[in-house]
Amino acid sequence: MHLFIGAAIAAVAWSIPPCAQAEQAQINPATRCVTIGTPKPNRGYSYRQTQSGGVATEFTDWWEEFTRTGSRLLTTKGRTRGSGILTVNRHRIVNDVLILDSSSQSGAGAGGNSSYRGGVVSVPAFRACEGRSWPVPAVMVTNQSAQGTFSANSDAGTLKIVSIHEAITVPAGRFDTVHYVRNLNSRAGPQLNEYWTSVEHGVVVKRMHTINGIVITATLQAIR
């Protein structure tokens, strides 16, 4: 479950604390639900990412831990495990959604340490029910890096589960997935984010980000 959560900036504030938003999140009654697995420790999930225009890169996620309170993820270039960026997150699970409280990165090219005041509504976790949706309030994000300390509001939007038990085939194989969208209103324009997460593995097998006509797609190539 690669979280793929950037500290994108928006000028919109939200008046209700994000934790309260998550507790009140269910808009449509849950009729069908599924338990989402967690990434297998120390297995490599290799992806190919392409951008409209032809630019392509490959990376592998090596999950060291994923629990109800936090995670550790090493991301390396290519398919070989070695040096890379280690991301350590602290989060909570509220009403079947992950609330991210802080994220720290280390390694070459790391983005520093970020904290989310009150927590930011992130992705469905551990259980998904068809038709559920959550508001994603803007929260204050503070980032500390070698360039200094910077604070700004994150982007507001919505998170919605489109379907469960949706079969999808990618180079790594055929997967039973939870299909959901997390769409944000950024200063650069609407950001459309679509994900298919493996029910068994708890990782994204396909994702598509669209903003300003640019489409970035990542698909799971292999599980090592």
N, C-alpha and C positions, 0 to 999 in steps of 0.2 A: 504494500500500500504506500506507494510513494506519495507523500502528501502533496508536493508541487505547490506550496503556499508561498508566494512572494509577498514582500511588504509593499505592495503597490499602493500608491498614494491617492487619496480622494479627499475632497473638501467637505463631504457630507458627514455630519455627526449624527449619532443615534441617541435618543433620550432614555431608552430602557437598557439597563445593564445586560450584556450579552448572555450571562448565565440565566437571567430571567427569561430572555428570549428563547433560549434553548429549552427551558422547562415548559414553555408555552408553545413549542414549535409545531406540534402536529396540527395541520390544517385539514387534511383529508383523513377520514377514518382508515386505520390500518386493517386491511382485509387479508393480505398474504404476507408472511414474514419468513426470513431465512437467517440462519446464523452464519456470520462471516468468520472464516478462519483467520489465523495470524501467520505472518511470514515465517518460513522455516529458518531457524537460526543458522547462520554461517553458510547458507546456500546463496549462489549467485543468480540474480535475475537480470539477464542481459537484454538491453533495449537498443533499437535503432531509431534515432530521431531525425526527422526530415522537416525542412522548412520550404514552403512554397517558393520556388525559384531554384531548387536543386541542392541546397546545402544540407549535408547529412553528417551526423556524428553517431558514435556508439559509446555506450556506458553500461556499467553493471552496478546494481544495488546489492550490497551484502548486508543483510539485516543481522545485527548482533543481539538485538532485544526488541520486543514490542509487547507492552503490557498495558493495563488500564491507566497507568500513571506516567508512562514515558516510553521512549524508544531510543535506540542507538543504531545509526545507519552509516555504513561506509560506502561511498560512491567513487568508483574508479573509472578511468577511461578504458575503452576497449573491453575485453572479456577476461583479462588477467587480474587476479587479486594482488594488490600492491599498495603503494602510497596513493592517497586520494583525499577526498574531503569527508571528514567525520562529522555527522550532524547528530546532536543530542537534544531531544525534545522533551519537554515536560508538559503533560496534558491531563485532562479529565474527560470522563465520558458522562454526558448529561443527556438523558432522553434519546439514547442511541446515536448521538453525534459527538465527535471528538472536538473538545474545546482546547485549543493550543494556548498555553500560558507563556512559554518561553522556548527559544531555540538558540543553540550555540553551535558554531562551526569552527573547525580547525583544519589546517592543511593548506597547501598551496592553492590560492584562489578562493579561499573561504570568505564568507560574507560577514564574519564577526558574530556578535551576540545580539539577539533581539528579544525584547519583552513586550507582551501584549496586555495592556491594562484591562483587567477583567476577563481576558481570554477572547480569542477569535473563533467563531464557528467555522469548522474546517470540513470534515468529511464524515460520512456514515461509518460507524465502527461497531464491530461485534454482532450487530443485528441490523437488518434492513427490512423495512416494510413497504410494500408497493404503494405508491401514491403519497407518501409522506413528504412534507416540505418544511423548510426552516428559513426564516429571514437570516441574513448575514449582516449584522450591524457593523458600521464603521467603528473601529476602536483605535486608541492611541498606541502607536508602535514606536518604541525607542530602540534604536540600533547603535551599538558601540563597535567601532572597528578602528583600524590604524588611521583612518581618515578623520576620526573624531566621533562625536555623539550627535545623533540627528533624531528628531521626533516629528511625527506627522500622523495623520489619520490614515487608516487602511481603507480599502474600497468596500463600499456596501453592496449588497446584492441579495441573491437567493440561492438556496441549495434544495434540490428536489430529486427524489428517486423516481426515475422513469419506469423501470421495470425490474423484476427479479427473475432469476432462472432464465436469463437471456443468453443463448448460446452464441459464441463468437469464435471464429477461427483466425489465428495469427500464426506467424512462422513457428512459434514455440508449441503449437498444437491447438486443440479445441477445448474451450473452457466454458463452464457454467458461470455466469457473471451476474453482478448487480450493476445496472446501468443507471447512472445519475448525472446531473448537470449542476455546475456551480458557476453561475453567471454573475459578473460584477460590473459595476458602473464606474469605470476609471476615468481619469481626466483626459486620457487619450481616446476615449470612446468606449462603447460597450465591449466587454471582454467575455467571450463565450467559451466555456470550459466543459468538455464532455468526457466522461470516464466510464470504463468498463472494468470492474474489479472482480478478480477470481473469488468465487465463494470458498473454494478449498484453500487457496494460498493466501488470501487476504492482500494481494498486491494488484496494482493496476496492470492489465494486460494490453490496454489500448487507451490512449488519451488524445484529445484534439483541442488545441487552444486557437481561437480565432480572434484577432484584433486588427482593426484598420485594414481588412482584406488579406492579412498575412495569416496563413494557417500553419501551425506547428503540430506535427503528429509524431507520437512515439508508440511503437509496438514491441511487445515482448518477443524476443528472438529465440531465447533458450533459457532453461533452468539448469544450473550447473551444480 
